[in-house]
Structure formats: structure tokens, C-alpha cells
Amino acid sequence: MDQQAWIDWLHAETAVPFADEVFELVINRHESYRPEEVCRIMKPGACFITQQVGGHNDLELNRMLEAPVPEEYLHWNLAYAAARLEAAGLTVVERREVFSFTRFYDVGAIVYYLQAIPWQVPDFSVERCADGLLRIHRVIERDGYVDIPAHRFLLVAVK
């Protein structure tokens, strides 16, 4: 899905089932949202806080497993999300973006993790990714762990 298709998908989502200007605080964690709908349901002076997983999160797992990189989210970052909130009529008052890592100490934890987040490596299976998992296992045996880059961002906006 390209960037425009993703934007179209967001706009096609149904309206949230709340009246206009009813909330003083809207909190969102890791979920999609439509900035226009967030703005619509917020009272004047209200605050919107969202913490998001960025589009570059866990991509090293895909590379290590020789799995396709999910390109449809690569644009999802602090600047893009902030611009969308501002275009919807909100004022961004705080923004933070962090590129950190998730540390794995055994390949079983990676298998469990990828089963919990199936969108990262679509059609993941131990059998299909055995060679990559073995390569990761060897890194863990050598170094004691493997670090996978993580991408998170936080936005606070007011109406």
C-alpha cells in the first residue's frame, strides 16, 4: 500500500461514535486515528496525546529473516503525524521521537514476538524463516543478545 492509499484508507474509516466537542482529553496508544475525527470530538482547549510505533520499528528483523520490509508504514513518523494533526486544526505543543532498540536474549523470544505482531513479517513461521532464525541464534550465542532497532514517537496537541 503506497502513502496515498494509506491516507485514503484512513479517511475511509467510519466516524467515531461521539458528538462534536465532548472531550477535554483524548489519549491514544499505538492505534490508528483520524486527525479530523480527533479534532471534531475535542472541546476547544482540549488535549490529544498519542504515542505511536514509528514506521521504521523492527525492520532489522525483516532484514535478518530475509522477509519483505512492510513499506506501507515507512512514512509514519513524528513529522508526518504532526503535519496531519496541524492540517486538521490542532496545535502540536510537544513532540518527541526516539530511536531505541529491543534486546532479545534468545531466538524463542523473537518467535513469540513475531507471532504476537503478525503484521511485521506476514506469513511468519519457524519453518519458513528457519535460516534467518538460525543466523540470529548464532549472533545471540556469540554476543549474548541481539538488538533490534525500535522507533517510537509521542505527540501532544491542543485544540
MDTraj code that builds the backbone (N, CA, C; nanometers):
import mdtraj as md
import numpy as np

residues = "MET ASP GLN GLN ALA TRP ILE ASP TRP LEU HIS ALA GLU THR ALA VAL PRO PHE ALA ASP GLU VAL PHE GLU LEU VAL ILE ASN ARG HIS GLU SER TYR ARG PRO GLU GLU VAL CYS ARG ILE MET LYS PRO GLY ALA CYS PHE ILE THR GLN GLN VAL GLY GLY HIS ASN ASP LEU GLU LEU ASN ARG MET LEU GLU ALA PRO VAL PRO GLU GLU TYR LEU HIS TRP ASN LEU ALA TYR ALA ALA ALA ARG LEU GLU ALA ALA GLY LEU THR VAL VAL GLU ARG ARG GLU VAL PHE SER PHE THR ARG PHE TYR ASP VAL GLY ALA ILE VAL TYR TYR LEU GLN ALA ILE PRO TRP GLN VAL PRO ASP PHE SER VAL GLU ARG CYS ALA ASP GLY LEU LEU ARG ILE HIS ARG VAL ILE GLU ARG ASP GLY TYR VAL ASP ILE PRO ALA HIS ARG PHE LEU LEU VAL ALA VAL LYS".split()
xyz = np.array([
    [0.0856, -0.1175, 0.0000],
    [0.0000, 0.0000, 0.0000],
    [0.0898, 0.1234, 0.0000],
    [0.0719, 0.2117, -0.0974],
    [0.1529, 0.3324, -0.1014],
    [0.0962, 0.4379, -0.0063],
    [0.1667, 0.5496, 0.0057],
    [0.1281, 0.6521, 0.1026],
    [-0.0122, 0.7060, 0.0751],
    [-0.0453, 0.7335, -0.0506],
    [-0.1775, 0.7869, -0.0814],
    [-0.2866, 0.6850, -0.0506],
    [-0.2614, 0.5582, -0.0809],
    [-0.3596, 0.4545, -0.0495],
    [-0.3814, 0.4457, 0.1012],
    [-0.2737, 0.4615, 0.1771],
    [-0.2842, 0.4579, 0.3226],
    [-0.3674, 0.5753, 0.3728],
    [-0.3443, 0.6936, 0.3154],
    [-0.4218, 0.8119, 0.3541],
    [-0.5689, 0.7910, 0.3185],
    [-0.5950, 0.7374, 0.1994],
    [-0.7324, 0.7103, 0.1593],
    [-0.7987, 0.6129, 0.2551],
    [-0.7245, 0.5107, 0.2972],
    [-0.7782, 0.4133, 0.3917],
    [-0.8158, 0.4814, 0.5232],
    [-0.7273, 0.5694, 0.5728],
    [-0.7581, 0.6401, 0.6975],
    [-0.8854, 0.7235, 0.6831],
    [-0.8996, 0.7904, 0.5706],
    [-1.0168, 0.8755, 0.5501],
    [-1.1432, 0.7941, 0.5301],
    [-1.1296, 0.6700, 0.4884],
    [-1.2457, 0.5850, 0.4667],
    [-1.2997, 0.5249, 0.5960],
    [-1.2199, 0.5286, 0.7015],
    [-1.2679, 0.4747, 0.8289],
    [-1.3931, 0.5501, 0.8723],
    [-1.4807, 0.4834, 0.9414],
    [-1.6036, 0.5475, 0.9856],
    [-1.5740, 0.6480, 1.0971],
    [-1.6644, 0.7404, 1.1111],
    [-1.6516, 0.8405, 1.2170],
    [-1.6618, 0.7725, 1.3530],
    [-1.5908, 0.8282, 1.4505],
    [-1.6032, 0.7740, 1.5858],
    [-1.7415, 0.8108, 1.6398],
    [-1.8010, 0.7242, 1.7212],
    [-1.9414, 0.7422, 1.7616],
    [-1.9605, 0.8385, 1.8788],
    [-1.9104, 0.9608, 1.8633],
    [-1.9254, 1.0608, 1.9683],
    [-1.9719, 1.1915, 1.9060],
    [-2.0413, 1.2703, 1.9848],
    [-2.0872, 1.4016, 1.9397],
    [-1.9684, 1.4961, 1.9253],
    [-1.9905, 1.6070, 1.8598],
    [-1.8874, 1.7093, 1.8435],
    [-1.8515, 1.7717, 1.9781],
    [-1.7246, 1.8011, 1.9952],
    [-1.6729, 1.8794, 2.1074],
    [-1.7207, 1.8299, 2.2441],
    [-1.6953, 1.7017, 2.2744],
    [-1.7383, 1.6470, 2.4034],
    [-1.6228, 1.6098, 2.4967],
    [-1.5014, 1.6001, 2.4462],
    [-1.3907, 1.5521, 2.5297],
    [-1.2892, 1.6612, 2.5589],
    [-1.2431, 1.6626, 2.6837],
    [-1.1365, 1.7537, 2.7232],
    [-0.9987, 1.6891, 2.7084],
    [-0.9972, 1.5561, 2.7020],
    [-0.8725, 1.4823, 2.6867],
    [-0.8986, 1.3574, 2.6038],
    [-0.8146, 1.3353, 2.5029],
    [-0.8208, 1.2144, 2.4214],
    [-0.6808, 1.1535, 2.4234],
    [-0.6730, 1.0271, 2.4637],
    [-0.5447, 0.9572, 2.4721],
    [-0.5479, 0.8390, 2.3758],
    [-0.4402, 0.8231, 2.3031],
    [-0.4296, 0.7165, 2.2038],
    [-0.2925, 0.6522, 2.2192],
    [-0.2902, 0.5200, 2.2222],
    [-0.1617, 0.4495, 2.2346],
    [-0.1551, 0.3394, 2.1311],
    [-0.0716, 0.3590, 2.0322],
    [-0.0418, 0.2600, 1.9285],
    [-0.1563, 0.2328, 1.8331],
    [-0.2624, 0.3063, 1.8358],
    [-0.3757, 0.2801, 1.7471],
    [-0.3800, 0.3829, 1.6352],
    [-0.4427, 0.3451, 1.5246],
    [-0.4646, 0.4420, 1.4182],
    [-0.5702, 0.5415, 1.4658],
    [-0.5696, 0.6567, 1.4032],
    [-0.6691, 0.7591, 1.4349],
    [-0.6819, 0.8509, 1.3142],
    [-0.7957, 0.9145, 1.3050],
    [-0.8163, 1.0158, 1.2013],
    [-0.8057, 1.1516, 1.2681],
    [-0.7071, 1.2312, 1.2329],
    [-0.6907, 1.3622, 1.2967],
    [-0.8172, 1.4484, 1.2914],
    [-0.8893, 1.4416, 1.1801],
    [-1.0118, 1.5218, 1.1683],
    [-1.1164, 1.4790, 1.2707],
    [-1.1249, 1.3489, 1.2951],
    [-1.2208, 1.2982, 1.3932],
    [-1.1771, 1.3330, 1.5356],
    [-1.0479, 1.3248, 1.5614],
    [-0.9968, 1.3629, 1.6938],
    [-1.0313, 1.5090, 1.7198],
    [-1.0040, 1.5941, 1.6217],
    [-1.0332, 1.7369, 1.6369],
    [-1.1824, 1.7604, 1.6562],
    [-1.2655, 1.6899, 1.5820],
    [-1.4105, 1.7077, 1.5895],
    [-1.4662, 1.6790, 1.7285],
    [-1.4157, 1.5746, 1.7934],
    [-1.4739, 1.5350, 1.9230],
    [-1.4126, 1.6093, 2.0415],
    [-1.3076, 1.6885, 2.0160],
    [-1.2421, 1.7622, 2.1249],
    [-1.3092, 1.8972, 2.1488],
    [-1.3252, 1.9313, 2.2759],
    [-1.3718, 2.0647, 2.3122],
    [-1.2603, 2.1649, 2.2819],
    [-1.2956, 2.2919, 2.2625],
    [-1.1898, 2.3939, 2.2493],
    [-1.1004, 2.3932, 2.3741],
    [-0.9710, 2.3960, 2.3539],
    [-0.8757, 2.3913, 2.4641],
    [-0.8404, 2.2502, 2.5088],
    [-0.9062, 2.1496, 2.4498],
    [-0.8815, 2.0099, 2.4884],
    [-0.7450, 1.9632, 2.4397],
    [-0.7001, 1.8503, 2.4956],
    [-0.5671, 1.7960, 2.4686],
    [-0.5777, 1.6557, 2.4092],
    [-0.4941, 1.6298, 2.3098],
    [-0.4810, 1.4972, 2.2483],
    [-0.3383, 1.4499, 2.2693],
    [-0.3232, 1.3298, 2.3251],
    [-0.1911, 1.2706, 2.3483],
    [-0.1883, 1.1373, 2.2751],
    [-0.0875, 1.1180, 2.1924],
    [-0.0736, 0.9895, 2.1249],
    [0.0710, 0.9433, 2.1291],
    [0.0895, 0.8161, 2.1559],
    [0.2207, 0.7517, 2.1499],
    [0.2091, 0.6470, 2.0414],
    [0.2999, 0.6528, 1.9448],
    [0.2904, 0.5697, 1.8266],
    [0.4173, 0.4882, 1.8038],
    [0.4001, 0.3756, 1.7375],
    [0.5128, 0.2969, 1.6882],
    [0.5429, 0.3512, 1.5494],
    [0.6662, 0.3945, 1.5285],
    [0.7037, 0.4528, 1.4006],
    [0.7230, 0.3488, 1.2918],
    [0.7238, 0.3952, 1.1696],
    [0.7324, 0.3088, 1.0536],
    [0.8636, 0.2363, 1.0356],
    [0.9662, 0.2751, 1.1102],
    [1.0963, 0.2080, 1.0986],
    [1.1202, 0.1089, 1.2131],
    [1.0157, 0.0801, 1.2875],
    [1.0255, -0.0125, 1.4000],
    [1.0471, -0.1562, 1.3525],
    [1.1418, -0.2244, 1.4128],
    [1.1663, -0.3683, 1.3930],
    [1.2047, -0.4087, 1.2505],
    [1.2410, -0.3152, 1.1648],
    [1.2736, -0.3509, 1.0267],
    [1.3958, -0.4419, 1.0177],
    [1.4835, -0.4336, 1.1164],
    [1.6012, -0.5204, 1.1146],
    [1.5609, -0.6678, 1.1248],
    [1.4519, -0.6958, 1.1935],
    [1.4036, -0.8345, 1.1968],
    [1.3701, -0.8826, 1.0563],
    [1.3028, -0.7987, 0.9795],
    [1.2701, -0.8359, 0.8422],
    [1.3976, -0.8623, 0.7621],
    [1.4946, -0.7738, 0.7772],
    [1.6195, -0.7900, 0.7028],
    [1.6929, -0.9176, 0.7439],
    [1.6998, -0.9416, 0.8740],
    [1.7710, -1.0599, 0.9231],
    [1.7022, -1.1891, 0.8810],
    [1.5713, -1.1840, 0.8660],
    [1.4956, -1.3023, 0.8259],
    [1.4754, -1.3093, 0.6744],
    [1.5319, -1.2108, 0.6041],
    [1.5164, -1.2003, 0.4589],
    [1.3692, -1.2004, 0.4199],
    [1.2905, -1.1283, 0.4992],
    [1.1477, -1.1121, 0.4739],
    [1.1246, -0.9731, 0.4149],
    [1.0216, -0.9554, 0.3366],
    [0.9937, -0.8227, 0.2802],
    [0.9740, -0.7183, 0.3902],
    [1.0214, -0.5981, 0.3637],
    [1.0018, -0.4852, 0.4557],
    [0.8634, -0.4271, 0.4276],
    [0.7799, -0.4104, 0.5311],
    [0.6458, -0.3539, 0.5107],
    [0.6532, -0.2047, 0.4779],
    [0.6597, -0.1732, 0.3506],
    [0.6839, -0.0359, 0.3045],
    [0.5690, 0.0598, 0.3289],
    [0.4472, 0.0083, 0.3485],
    [0.3318, 0.0970, 0.3604],
    [0.3360, 0.1865, 0.4840],
    [0.4246, 0.1572, 0.5791],
    [0.4314, 0.2399, 0.7007],
    [0.5618, 0.3180, 0.7130],
    [0.6485, 0.3113, 0.6154],
    [0.7787, 0.3768, 0.6274],
    [0.7660, 0.5280, 0.6467],
    [0.6607, 0.5882, 0.5955],
    [0.6408, 0.7328, 0.6095],
    [0.5897, 0.7718, 0.7487],
    [0.5445, 0.6735, 0.8289],
    [0.4799, 0.7037, 0.9574],
    [0.5855, 0.7428, 1.0594],
    [0.6006, 0.8734, 1.0803],
    [0.6989, 0.9255, 1.1752],
    [0.6442, 1.0518, 1.2401],
    [0.7231, 1.1095, 1.3260],
    [0.6816, 1.2276, 1.4015],
    [0.6407, 1.3426, 1.3098],
    [0.7228, 1.3754, 1.2123],
    [0.6949, 1.4901, 1.1255],
    [0.5650, 1.4701, 1.0478],
    [0.5456, 1.3518, 0.9932],
    [0.4261, 1.3238, 0.9149],
    [0.3008, 1.3319, 1.0030],
    [0.3038, 1.2668, 1.1187],
    [0.1877, 1.2665, 1.2073],
    [0.1573, 1.4073, 1.2593],
    [0.2605, 1.4831, 1.2931],
    [0.2398, 1.6199, 1.3417],
    [0.1769, 1.7067, 1.2328],
    [0.2243, 1.6942, 1.1104],
    [0.1686, 1.7724, 0.9999],
    [0.0209, 1.7397, 0.9785],
    [-0.0167, 1.6135, 0.9922],
    [-0.1574, 1.5735, 0.9761],
    [-0.2444, 1.6317, 1.0875],
    [-0.1923, 1.6319, 1.2103],
    [-0.2694, 1.6909, 1.3210],
    [-0.2890, 1.8404, 1.2984],
    [-0.1831, 1.9073, 1.2561],
    [-0.1918, 2.0516, 1.2323],
    [-0.2859, 2.0818, 1.1156],
    [-0.2836, 2.0003, 1.0112],
    [-0.3742, 2.0197, 0.8980],
    [-0.5201, 2.0019, 0.9396],
    [-0.5441, 1.9230, 1.0433],
    [-0.6800, 1.9003, 1.0934],
    [-0.7270, 2.0120, 1.1865],
    [-0.6379, 2.1052, 1.2210],
    [-0.6780, 2.2175, 1.3050],
    [-0.6266, 2.2143, 1.4469],
    [-0.5397, 2.1194, 1.4797],
    [-0.4824, 2.1130, 1.6138],
    [-0.3463, 2.1810, 1.6150],
    [-0.3035, 2.2208, 1.7335],
    [-0.1711, 2.2794, 1.7514],
    [-0.0843, 2.1816, 1.8286],
    [0.0243, 2.1391, 1.7682],
    [0.1148, 2.0459, 1.8355],
    [0.1987, 2.1252, 1.9342],
    [0.1929, 2.0868, 2.0631],
    [0.2642, 2.1601, 2.1676],
    [0.3838, 2.0817, 2.2219],
    [0.3877, 1.9526, 2.1920],
    [0.5024, 1.8719, 2.2346],
    [0.5197, 1.7592, 2.1355],
    [0.6460, 1.7296, 2.1057],
    [0.6778, 1.6210, 2.0133],
    [0.8095, 1.5587, 2.0533],
    [0.8114, 1.4281, 2.0536],
    [0.9340, 1.3540, 2.0860],
    [0.9402, 1.2312, 1.9959],
    [1.0600, 1.2024, 1.9471],
    [1.0800, 1.0826, 1.8661],
    [1.2042, 1.0130, 1.9172],
    [1.1949, 0.8822, 1.9332],
    [1.3047, 0.8049, 1.9903],
    [1.3350, 0.6869, 1.8988],
    [1.4619, 0.6694, 1.8708],
    [1.5101, 0.5505, 1.8019],
    [1.5933, 0.4751, 1.9047],
    [1.5390, 0.3668, 1.9527],
    [1.5991, 0.2881, 2.0595],
    [1.6231, 0.1479, 2.0058],
    [1.6095, 0.0477, 2.0924],
    [1.6214, -0.0908, 2.0483],
    [1.5457, -0.1810, 2.1441],
    [1.5116, -0.2975, 2.0931],
    [1.4570, -0.4046, 2.1749],
    [1.5635, -0.5123, 2.1792],
    [1.5989, -0.5552, 2.2967],
    [1.7051, -0.6553, 2.3130],
    [1.6432, -0.7932, 2.3350],
    [1.6853, -0.8882, 2.2543],
    [1.6404, -1.0263, 2.2656],
    [1.7574, -1.1134, 2.3097],
    [1.7317, -1.2005, 2.4073],
    [1.8350, -1.2894, 2.4607],
    [1.8230, -1.4327, 2.4105],
    [1.7137, -1.4631, 2.3408],
    [1.7038, -1.5960, 2.2800],
    [1.6097, -1.5893, 2.1605],
    [1.6320, -1.6791, 2.0670],
    [1.5549, -1.6783, 1.9432],
    [1.4090, -1.7166, 1.9687],
    [1.3812, -1.7909, 2.0738],
    [1.2434, -1.8245, 2.1080],
    [1.1616, -1.7002, 2.1384],
    [1.2236, -1.6021, 2.2013],
    [1.1541, -1.4765, 2.2304],
    [1.1186, -1.4036, 2.1006],
    [1.2058, -1.4114, 2.0016],
    [1.1779, -1.3493, 1.8720],
    [1.0612, -1.4207, 1.8040],
    [1.0603, -1.5526, 1.8097],
    [0.9489, -1.6292, 1.7519],
    [0.8182, -1.5883, 1.8192],
    [0.8164, -1.5825, 1.9503],
    [0.6965, -1.5435, 2.0237],
    [0.6534, -1.4019, 1.9840],
    [0.7493, -1.3112, 1.9784],
    [0.7235, -1.1712, 1.9444],
    [0.6617, -1.1597, 1.8056],
    [0.7194, -1.2279, 1.7081],
    [0.6676, -1.2192, 1.5717],
    [0.5300, -1.2832, 1.5577],
    [0.4993, -1.3806, 1.6407],
    [0.3650, -1.4375, 1.6399],
    [0.2643, -1.3405, 1.7026],
    [0.3118, -1.2565, 1.7945],
    [0.2248, -1.1584, 1.8600],
    [0.1990, -1.0364, 1.7723],
    [0.2917, -1.0065, 1.6807],
    [0.2763, -0.8915, 1.5904],
    [0.2841, -0.9407, 1.4450],
    [0.1806, -1.0086, 1.3976],
    [0.1867, -1.0746, 1.2664],
    [0.2037, -0.9804, 1.1476],
    [0.1793, -0.8524, 1.1648],
    [0.1963, -0.7573, 1.0555],
    [0.3440, -0.7301, 1.0237],
    [0.4336, -0.7584, 1.1165],
    [0.5745, -0.7268, 1.0929],
    [0.6352, -0.8172, 0.9855],
    [0.6142, -0.9452, 0.9983],
    [0.6617, -1.0418, 0.8991],
    [0.5394, -1.1259, 0.8597],
    [0.4646, -1.0790, 0.7586],
    [0.3450, -1.1532, 0.7187],
    [0.3801, -1.2982, 0.6839],
    [0.2922, -1.3874, 0.7192],
    [0.3113, -1.5311, 0.6939],
    [0.4342, -1.5868, 0.7650],
    [0.4708, -1.5269, 0.8775],
    [0.5854, -1.5780, 0.9531],
    [0.5584, -1.7194, 1.0006],
    [0.6589, -1.8034, 0.9873],
    [0.6571, -1.9353, 1.0500],
    [0.8017, -1.9740, 1.0765],
    [0.8216, -2.0567, 1.1763],
    [0.9571, -2.1032, 1.2080],
    [1.0152, -2.1763, 1.0878],
    [0.9354, -2.2582, 1.0233],
    [0.9850, -2.3352, 0.9087],
    [1.0270, -2.2432, 0.7941],
    [0.9447, -2.1470, 0.7615],
    [0.9734, -2.0562, 0.6501],
    [1.0950, -1.9674, 0.6788],
    [1.1156, -1.9312, 0.8037],
    [1.2237, -1.8390, 0.8406],
    [1.3377, -1.9094, 0.9137],
    [1.3486, -2.0398, 0.8993],
    [1.4465, -2.1184, 0.9759],
    [1.5893, -2.0699, 0.9551],
    [1.6289, -2.0401, 0.8314],
    [1.7664, -1.9968, 0.8062],
    [1.7966, -1.8649, 0.8772],
    [1.7046, -1.7703, 0.8673],
    [1.7239, -1.6420, 0.9340],
    [1.7249, -1.6556, 1.0851],
    [1.6367, -1.7379, 1.1375],
    [1.6341, -1.7606, 1.2824],
    [1.7647, -1.8247, 1.3298],
    [1.8193, -1.9151, 1.2497],
    [1.9474, -1.9765, 1.2847],
    [2.0587, -1.8718, 1.2845],
    [2.0574, -1.7804, 1.1876],
    [2.1580, -1.6721, 1.1844],
    [2.1451, -1.5845, 1.3098],
    [2.0222, -1.5516, 1.3459],
    [2.0009, -1.4703, 1.4665],
    [2.0467, -1.5475, 1.5899],
    [2.0165, -1.6754, 1.5958],
    [2.0592, -1.7588, 1.7083],
    [2.2113, -1.7558, 1.7225],
    [2.2821, -1.7612, 1.6123],
    [2.4294, -1.7577, 1.6176],
    [2.4812, -1.6237, 1.6687],
    [2.4147, -1.5156, 1.6314],
    [2.4519, -1.3839, 1.6849],
    [2.4306, -1.3821, 1.8361],
    [2.3175, -1.4354, 1.8811],
    [2.2878, -1.4386, 2.0242],
    [2.3888, -1.5268, 2.0980],
    [2.4247, -1.6402, 2.0414],
    [2.5268, -1.7257, 2.1046],
    [2.6604, -1.6532, 2.1156],
    [2.6967, -1.5789, 2.0124],
    [2.8241, -1.5075, 2.0100],
    [2.8244, -1.3865, 2.1049],
    [2.7162, -1.3052, 2.0990],
    [2.7144, -1.1772, 2.1709],
    [2.6328, -1.1801, 2.3000],
    [2.5511, -1.2822, 2.3174],
    [2.4650, -1.2897, 2.4351],
    [2.3276, -1.2289, 2.4131],
    [2.3080, -1.1566, 2.3044],
    [2.1806, -1.0919, 2.2727],
    [2.1878, -1.0383, 2.1300],
    [2.0728, -0.9943, 2.0808],
    [2.0664, -0.9203, 1.9553],
    [1.9766, -0.7996, 1.9807],
    [2.0203, -0.6841, 1.9350],
    [1.9429, -0.5612, 1.9479],
    [1.8727, -0.5307, 1.8164],
    [1.7436, -0.5083, 1.8236],
    [1.6631, -0.4755, 1.7066],
    [1.6168, -0.3304, 1.7217],
    [1.6549, -0.2433, 1.6272],
    [1.6152, -0.1024, 1.6382],
    [1.4642, -0.0838, 1.6477],
    [1.4262, 0.0041, 1.7392],
    [1.2856, 0.0369, 1.7643],
    [1.2621, 0.1838, 1.7316],
    [1.1400, 0.2187, 1.6989],
    [1.1040, 0.3559, 1.6608],
    [0.9722, 0.3912, 1.7281],
    [0.9748, 0.4938, 1.8121],
    [0.8548, 0.5404, 1.8816],
    [0.8478, 0.6927, 1.8726],
    [0.7257, 0.7445, 1.8793],
    [0.7115, 0.8891, 1.8914],
    [0.5882, 0.9254, 1.9710],
    [0.5935, 1.0453, 2.0272],
    [0.4879, 1.0989, 2.1127],
    [0.4495, 1.2363, 2.0601],
    [0.3206, 1.2614, 2.0541],
    [0.2703, 1.3930, 2.0165],
    [0.1656, 1.4364, 2.1180],
    [0.1702, 1.5644, 2.1526],
    [0.0669, 1.6262, 2.2357],
    [0.0170, 1.7465, 2.1555],
    [-0.1141, 1.7508, 2.1351],
    [-0.1724, 1.8603, 2.0569],
    [-0.2946, 1.9151, 2.1306],
    [-0.3220, 2.0417, 2.1082],
    [-0.4387, 2.1045, 2.1691],
    [-0.5260, 2.1651, 2.0595],
    [-0.6522, 2.1791, 2.0950],
    [-0.7473, 2.2384, 2.0003],
    [-0.7694, 2.3851, 2.0374],
])
top = md.Topology()
chain = top.add_chain()
for i, resn in enumerate(residues, 1):
    res = top.add_residue(resn, chain, resSeq=i)
    for name in ("N", "CA", "C"):
        top.add_atom(name, md.element.get_by_symbol(name[0]), res)
traj = md.Trajectory(xyz[None], top)
